[in-house]
Amino acid sequence: MANPVETWKSEKHPFEVWSDVERYAAEQTPMQEIDSADLERMKWHGFFYRKRDTPGRYMNRIRITAGELSADQAREIAFIAYEYGHGIIDVTTRANVQVQGLDIEHLPKVAKRLDNVGLTSKQTGHDNIRNVFAHPFSGLLPDELIDTRQLCHDVTALFIDSREYSDLPRKMNICLNGTDNHSAHFWTQDISFLATDFEGEVVFQVLVAGTQGQNPHLAWHLPVFVHPSQVVEVTRSLLDLFKVKGTREKRNKARMRFLLEDVGVGGVLEWLEQDLPFRLIPSVAEPIPGSSWDELVGWFRQSDPKFWTMGLSIPLGRMTWQQLEGLAILSKRWGSGQLRTTHEQGIAVIDIPKGFKDAAATDAARLGLSVHCDEFEQNTMACTGSQFCNIAVTETKGHMFQLIE
């Protein structure tokens, strides 16, 4: 028997709730008068109802594919937070950006403004595929094996407007890493493609079914190599496996991890062999365990030695709208107008000439942000917590800020 979530998903596809959202916005419908299933369906459009400190308001989770964020996009997010929300912005552990405190009447305006600058919050919550991220400095690293940014966009294009892949048993997390240092974060995803060298050719090793949360488990290695040109098709096949074989009866057993425990690595390989139009290269070698974390705070020389990346410490990922707008201006003044969000809740400004490093760091310091922090601050993260999250059992960020201080 399907669980209640599957029942209301089958009654109305979550994509179809948007016309209702526009009506709710026009009528300024109070949250308590909105059908509970519609409140859940709104998460497919990136809007999350809030019942804690800000009852009746909504959070918007914005998809930042491959962590690429332009200055114009950053400024628009900052202005949305200022004009419609609480004026605070959070960077998440999937390199998303979240804006808190939106009233129902503003949601269509927010979606339109994001679309105007090439952003979307579509499919950032519930039973769909979350933000596809890469190493935050992809395309910039001197020792990078492959730039995975375009592959992140190609994988996203596979599902972002797909009704088929927007109805999964549970959420799906996907990432790609073009370096040969695969930190722990890449081992906790549902699907990870990890670059390596095989006989002088760049290929990907594949990890599947990693999980975080209360009962975490590192991902399993699939003993095959995947060529870059095969990444999208392999992703498609693994999504089909999850759709067809994943359970929809018990939500606490509906993640990819439990499917893997049921069919085993051999079962996944058998599915791929039968489903894919090409054969994958067998590979016995396990991926080399990487560092516990990625070094993303500080100064980093880029592949073009004339330019540097400034990785900033954003404690717990929380910023004011003024800080994000200031970073957008800084990136245009001293860099190329491009920023990167990171899976460690940080932000980097890229393409800064060596001669402008001190000036850029000084401007960042004026915003209350630094290129320096100790290991404790760098490796301290916190979820949203009970301040805004409906399912949190305690406050997090406030307590963690006190620990950092």
N, C-alpha and C positions, 0 to 999 in steps of 0.2 A: 504494500500500500504506500502510495506516495505521501510525503509529508505535506503539511499545509502550505508551505512556500511553493511547492510544485503545483498545487491546486490553483493558487491565485496567479501564478505565472502563466498557466495554461488558459485561464479565463481571459486574460488580456496581456498581450506581449508588452513588456516594459517600455519598448520604444514608443508605443501608442499612447502613453500617458502624457506626452508633451502638450497635446491640445488641451488636456485637462489642466495642466500646469498654467498655461496661458489664461485659461478661464479663471482659475483660482487667483492668479495675479490680478487680473482685471477687476475681480470682485473683492479682492483683499480678504479672501476666505481665511478665517482663523484655523490654525492647525488642528484643533480639536474637532473641527467640522469636516476635515478631509478624510476620506476613506483610508483606513490604515494600510491597505494593500497599495494604494496610490502613493502613500508616503514612502513605502519601500521601493516601488517602481521608480520613483524620482532619483534613486541612487544610480540607476543606469545612465542618468543624465548628469551625474556628478553633484547632486544637491541632497544633502543629508539633514533630516529634521533634528532639532535639538530640544530637549526637554529638561535640561539641568539648569545651569546658571542663566541661560538665555532662552527660556521656554517660548516657543512660537517662532523662533528664528532658525536659519539654515546655514550650514557650512557648504562651501563650494570647493571641491577638490579638482584641481586643474592638471591635466596630463601634460608632462614635459618630456616628450619622447627623446631618449638618448641624453637627457639633461640639457638640451640646447635651448637657451633662452636669450632672445635678443633684448637690447635695451628698450626698444619700443614696447615689446611685450611686457617686460618687467614694470615699466612705468604704468601701463594700462592696468595691470594687476594691483599696483600700489594705489592708483586712483579709485579703482573699484572698492578696495578695502576702506579707503578714506570716505568715499561718497556714500557707500551703502552699508558698510560693516562696522566692526569695532576698531578698525585701523590697525589690526595685527595680521601678520602673515606667518605661516608655518611652512618650513621645508620638511618633507617627510623622508622616511627611510627607503622610499622608492623614487626619490628625486622629484616627487610631485610638489605642487605648491597649494596650500589651503588658505582660504579666506573665511573667517568666522563672522557671524552676526548679521546675516542677510534677512530682510523681510521678504515675505512671499511676493509682494508686488514688484520686487526688483529682479526676480530670477530670470524672466525672459530678457530683460535689458542686459543682465550680466552675460548670459549666453551669447547674445548678439555682439556685445563688445569684445568678448573673447574671440569670436569667429572673425571679426573685422581685423584682428591682428594675427590671425593664423593659429589660434589656440582652440582647444576644446576640453570639456570636462566629461565627454561621453565615455561611458563604460569605465568609470573609476570606482565603482562600488557595487557590492553584492555578487551575483553568480556570473561573473564575466572576467575578462582578461585585463589585468591592471597595467599600469605604466611599464613599458618595455624600456629598460635602462641598459646603458653601456658603462664602461669605465668613464668617469666624469671627464677625463682628459683625452678621450678618444680623438684621434686625428692630430694630436699635439705631442705625443710622447716620442722621444728620440728612439727608444728601443721597442716600439710597438710592432707587433707582427702584422696586424691588419686593423684598419679603421672600420669599426662596426656600426657607425652612426646610420649609414644608409640601410644596412640590414635591419636595424631597429625600426626604421620607418617602413621598410618593406613588410616586416612581420606585423606591424600595427595595421597596415593597409589590408592585411588578410582578414581582420576581424572587426575593425572599428565601426563599420556600417552594416555588418552581417547579422541578420536575425538568427542565423543558424549558430554562430559562435558566440552570440550574446546570451545564450540559454544553456549554461553549463550546470553540472550538479553542484559545484561550488566555485569559488574564485580560482584563478590561475595566475601565477607569477612567472614572468619570463625575463631573462637577461642574456646579454652577450658580453664577453670580455675579450678584447683584442690583444691583451698583453699576456705574458706567460706567468704572471704573478696573480694567482686566483685567491683572493682573500676570502675569509670565512663567509662573507655575505653571499658570494656566488654559489656556495654550497647549501644554501637554505631556500632555493627557489624550486618551483615545480619543473621548470625547464631552464637549463643553463647551457649555453654554447661557449666553450672555453678554447681559445686559440692555442695551437701548438704547431711545431714544425715536424713534418713527416716527409723524410727523404727530399728535403729542400723545398717542400711545398707547404703553404699554410692551410691547415685544416682545423676543424673543431672537434674536440671531445665533447661528449654529451653527458650531463647529469640530469636526473629526473627525480621528482617526488620529494624534494626537501621541504621541510616545514619549520616554522618558528612557533612562538606562542607557548602555551602551558606545557605542551608535550612535544618538544622539538626533536627533529631528527635530520641529520645530514643526508643529502641526496645520494642516490645510488648511481653508479657509473654504468652507462651502456657501453659495452666494449666494441664500439664502431667509431670510424672517422666520418665526418660530414664535411663535404666541400662547401665553401661559401655559397656557391650557386644552388646548393641543395637545402639550405637552412629553412627557407620559407616552406618548402614542400614537407620537410621532416616535421616542422612545427605543425603544419596542417594535419599530418597523419597522427601525431600525438594528441592533438585536440580532438580528432575524430575518435580515437581510442577512449579518451576520457568521456566524451559524450555518449558513446555506445555502451561502454563497460562500467563506467562509474555509477555507483549507487545513488538513487534519488529517494531512498526510503528513510535513512537516518542521517541527518545533516552532520552529526559529529563523526560520521564515517564516510563522508562524501568527498574528501580531498583526494588528490592524485596519489598521495602517500598510501592510502589504504587500498587503492586499486593495485598499486605496485606490490604491496604485501600479499595481495590475493593472487595475482597472476605471476609474480616474480619477474626478474629481469628477462628470463627466457621467454615469458609470455609477451612482453613488450617487443622483444626482438622478432618474435614470430609474427606479430601484428605488422611491424614495419616491413618485414620481408614480403608479406602477402599484399600489403597495401601500396607500397611505393612503386613507381614506374622505373626505378633504377636500383641497383644493388649497392649497399654501403660497404666500405672497406672495413674488414675486421680489425680490431685493435685490442690487444690484451693489456697494454700498459695503462696503469691508473694515472689520472692527472696528478701532478706533483702538488701536494698540499702547499698552500701559499701562506702569507702572513695572517696574523689575527685580524688586522685591519689595513686599510689603504692609507698611505700618507697623502693627505689631501689639504693640509694646512701648512702654509709657508710659501716660499718662492720656488718655482719649478721651471727649468730651462726647457723650451719647446724644441721640436725637431728642427725648426728654423732657429738657429742659435741667436738671431737678433732679437727674438721675442721671448717673453716670460709669462707664466701663469701665476697669478696671485690668488692662492687659496686662503679663504678667510674663515675664521672661527665664528660660527653662528651658534652660540650656546643653545642646545636643545632645539635648534632650527627655528627659533622664534625671533621675528623682526617686527619693527613698526613699519607702517607704510612709508614714513619719511626715510628710513634706512634703505628700503628697497628702491625707492625713487632715487635716492642719493647714489646707490650703486649703479643704477642705469646711467645717470649723468656721468659718473666716474668712468664707466666703461667706454663712453663715447669720447671723453676728454683725453684719456690716457691709453686706451686700447682700441679695439675694432668695433666697439659697440655690441660685443657678444659676451654672455655670461654662461656659466654652467652650474646647474644644481647638482648636488651630490647625494649618494645614497647614505651618507653619514650626516645628513641634515645640515649641509653646508652650502656655500656658494663660492664660485671662483670667477675672477675676471681674467680674461685671456688676451693674448696678443699685445702685451705691454712692452714697448722697447726698453732696453736696459737703462737708458738714460732717464726714463720716467719712473723707475721703480720707487724711489724715495717719495716722489710727489704723489704717486698713487697710494702708497701706504699711509702717507700723511692724511690724504683725503678720507681714506677708510677709517683712520683713527678718529677723525672729526665726527664720523657717523657712529662712533662707539664700537667699531669692528677692528679686529687685529689679525695680522698674519702670524702672530705668535700665540701659542697656548701650550700648557703642559699636557702630558699624556692623559691625565685624569679628565680634564675638560674635553680634550679631543675625542676621547672614547666614551663619553657620557652621553647617553641618548634617553629620550623619554617619549612615550606615546602621549596622545592628547590628554588623557586623564579625565577625572570626573568634572573638571571645569566645564567641558563641553560634551564629552562623549557619553552617550546614553548607556553603554554597557560597562563602562569603567566602574570599579569598586572603590577607587581611592584617587585622590589628587596625585599628580606625578610631577609636572613641570615645576610647580611652585616649590615642592620639597627638594627637587634636584637642583634648582637654582641656589637654594640655601646651602646644599652640600658643596657646590662649586665655589661659592663665596667663602 
